């Protein structure tokens, strides 16, 4: 919830800053807000993971506060050993109730059977090898997909707070400059 509150403050501050810059022309302010936020949203790492992004787009990703927000939210939800149990051990364990992992044992047995005996099964095994490997090692598939780690949670929060403070000061000094210029 704290991450969302910080994002709301950053968004509000950006809106006030854009409103101050384009105080005389409302239409320009609307277009400027869209032109600023669209690239930041596109390159935050949610639509295209950071590791799959071309190298020349990385600087845009680093200046996007949406990136740090997305990382912090994903880590808060799936990180910090919330999913650290070995899924294969859980699937093969008799102590785990069936409601917890329905049909996991059957799915793994079917995958093994298809892998050993059937050409289509080999194709399916090849297509899903990455997911099966991740199930064997345990941990959160979401954290692994986005290539995140728990240790970047607090730096992400600090970066978001720095964005919020920096944008607030920029807005304040821009308004101060604009008022003094009009005197």
C-alpha positions as CSV (number, residue, x, y, z in Angstrom):
1,X,0.0,0.0,0.0
2,X,2.9,2.3,0.8
3,X,4.3,1.8,-2.7
4,X,1.0,2.8,-4.3
5,X,0.8,5.9,-2.1
6,X,4.3,6.9,-3.1
7,X,3.3,6.4,-6.8
8,X,0.2,8.5,-6.3
9,X,2.3,11.3,-4.9
10,X,4.7,11.1,-7.8
11,X,1.8,11.1,-10.3
12,X,0.2,14.0,-8.5
13,X,3.4,16.0,-8.5
14,X,4.0,15.3,-12.2
15,X,0.5,16.5,-12.9
16,X,1.1,19.7,-10.9
17,X,4.4,20.3,-12.6
18,X,3.0,19.8,-16.1
19,X,0.0,22.0,-15.2
20,X,2.4,24.7,-14.0
21,X,4.5,24.5,-17.2
22,X,1.5,24.7,-19.5
23,X,-0.7,27.0,-17.4
24,X,-1.8,29.0,-20.3
25,X,-2.7,26.1,-22.6
26,X,-4.8,23.2,-21.2
27,X,-4.6,21.2,-24.5
28,X,-0.8,21.3,-24.5
29,X,-0.8,20.1,-20.9
30,X,-2.9,17.1,-21.8
31,X,-0.7,16.1,-24.7
32,X,2.5,16.7,-22.7
33,X,1.3,14.4,-19.9
34,X,0.5,11.6,-22.4
35,X,3.9,12.1,-24.2
36,X,5.8,11.9,-20.9
37,X,4.0,9.0,-19.2
38,X,3.5,6.7,-22.3
39,X,7.3,5.9,-22.8
40,X,7.8,5.6,-19.0
41,X,5.0,3.0,-18.9
42,X,6.1,1.2,-22.0
43,X,9.7,0.8,-20.8
44,X,9.1,0.0,-17.1
45,X,9.8,-3.7,-17.6
46,X,6.3,-5.0,-17.3
47,X,5.4,-5.4,-21.0
48,X,9.0,-6.3,-22.0
49,X,11.2,-7.6,-19.3
50,X,14.3,-5.6,-18.7
51,X,16.6,-8.4,-19.8
52,X,14.8,-8.7,-23.1
53,X,15.0,-4.9,-23.8
54,X,17.5,-3.7,-26.4
55,X,20.5,-2.0,-24.8
56,X,19.7,1.4,-26.2
57,X,16.4,1.5,-24.4
58,X,17.8,0.8,-20.9
59,X,18.3,4.6,-20.1
60,X,14.6,5.2,-20.6
61,X,13.9,2.3,-18.2
62,X,16.2,3.7,-15.5
63,X,14.4,7.1,-15.5
64,X,10.9,5.4,-15.3
65,X,9.5,5.5,-11.8
66,X,7.0,2.9,-13.0
67,X,9.9,0.4,-13.3
68,X,10.8,0.8,-9.6
69,X,7.1,0.7,-8.6
70,X,6.5,-2.5,-10.6
71,X,9.7,-4.1,-9.2
72,X,8.8,-3.2,-5.6
73,X,5.2,-4.4,-5.9
74,X,6.3,-7.7,-7.5
75,X,8.9,-8.3,-4.8
76,X,6.5,-7.3,-2.0
77,X,3.9,-9.8,-3.4
78,X,6.1,-12.8,-4.5
79,X,9.5,-12.2,-2.8
80,X,10.9,-12.6,0.7
81,X,10.6,-16.4,0.8
82,X,6.9,-16.4,0.2
83,X,7.4,-19.0,-2.6
84,X,10.7,-20.5,-1.6
85,X,9.5,-24.1,-1.1
86,X,10.7,-26.6,-3.7
87,X,7.6,-27.2,-5.8
88,X,8.8,-30.7,-6.9
89,X,9.2,-31.7,-3.3
90,X,5.7,-30.4,-2.5
91,X,4.2,-32.1,-5.5
92,X,5.7,-35.5,-4.6
93,X,5.0,-35.1,-0.8
94,X,2.1,-37.0,0.7
95,X,1.9,-34.4,3.5
96,X,0.6,-31.7,1.2
97,X,-3.2,-31.7,1.0
98,X,-4.6,-32.2,-2.5
99,X,-6.4,-28.8,-2.2
100,X,-3.0,-27.0,-2.0
101,X,-1.6,-28.4,-5.3
102,X,-4.4,-30.1,-7.2
103,X,-3.3,-32.6,-9.8
104,X,0.4,-31.5,-9.6
105,X,1.6,-35.1,-9.1
106,X,-0.5,-36.3,-12.0
107,X,0.7,-33.5,-14.3
108,X,4.3,-34.3,-13.5
109,X,3.8,-38.0,-14.0
110,X,2.1,-37.3,-17.3
111,X,4.9,-35.0,-18.4
112,X,7.5,-37.7,-17.5
113,X,5.4,-40.4,-19.4
114,X,5.0,-38.3,-22.5
115,X,8.7,-37.4,-22.4
116,X,9.7,-41.0,-22.4
117,X,7.3,-42.6,-24.8
118,X,5.7,-40.1,-27.2
119,X,7.0,-37.8,-30.0
120,X,4.4,-35.2,-29.2
121,X,5.3,-35.5,-25.5
122,X,8.9,-34.7,-26.4
123,X,7.8,-31.6,-28.2
124,X,5.7,-30.5,-25.3
125,X,8.6,-31.3,-22.9
126,X,10.9,-29.1,-25.0
127,X,8.4,-26.3,-25.1
128,X,7.8,-26.3,-21.4
129,X,11.4,-27.3,-20.2
130,X,12.0,-23.8,-18.7
131,X,8.8,-23.9,-16.6
132,X,9.6,-27.5,-15.5
133,X,13.2,-26.5,-14.6
134,X,11.8,-23.6,-12.5
135,X,9.4,-25.9,-10.8
136,X,12.3,-28.2,-9.9
137,X,14.4,-25.4,-8.4
138,X,11.5,-23.8,-6.4
139,X,10.9,-20.2,-5.8
140,X,8.5,-17.8,-7.4
141,X,8.1,-18.1,-11.2
142,X,7.1,-14.4,-11.3
143,X,10.3,-13.2,-9.6
144,X,12.3,-15.4,-11.9
145,X,10.4,-14.1,-15.0
146,X,11.1,-10.5,-14.2
147,X,14.7,-11.4,-13.0
148,X,14.3,-9.7,-9.6
149,X,15.8,-10.3,-6.2
150,X,14.7,-9.4,-2.7
151,X,17.7,-7.2,-2.1
152,X,16.5,-4.5,-4.5
153,X,13.2,-3.9,-2.7
154,X,14.5,-1.2,-0.3
155,X,16.6,0.5,-3.0
156,X,13.5,0.7,-5.2
157,X,11.6,2.3,-2.3
158,X,14.4,4.8,-1.8
159,X,14.5,5.6,-5.5
160,X,10.8,6.2,-5.6
161,X,11.0,8.6,-2.6
162,X,13.9,10.4,-4.4
163,X,11.7,10.8,-7.5
164,X,8.9,12.1,-5.4
165,X,11.1,14.7,-3.6
166,X,12.9,15.7,-6.7
167,X,9.7,16.3,-8.7
168,X,8.2,18.2,-5.8
169,X,11.3,20.5,-5.6
170,X,11.2,20.9,-9.4
171,X,7.6,21.9,-9.3
172,X,8.1,24.3,-6.4
173,X,11.1,26.0,-8.0
174,X,9.4,26.2,-11.4
175,X,6.4,27.9,-9.9
176,X,8.6,30.2,-7.9
177,X,10.5,31.1,-11.1
178,X,7.3,31.6,-13.0
179,X,5.8,33.9,-10.4
180,X,8.9,36.0,-10.1
181,X,9.1,36.2,-13.9
182,X,5.6,37.6,-14.1
183,X,6.2,40.4,-11.5
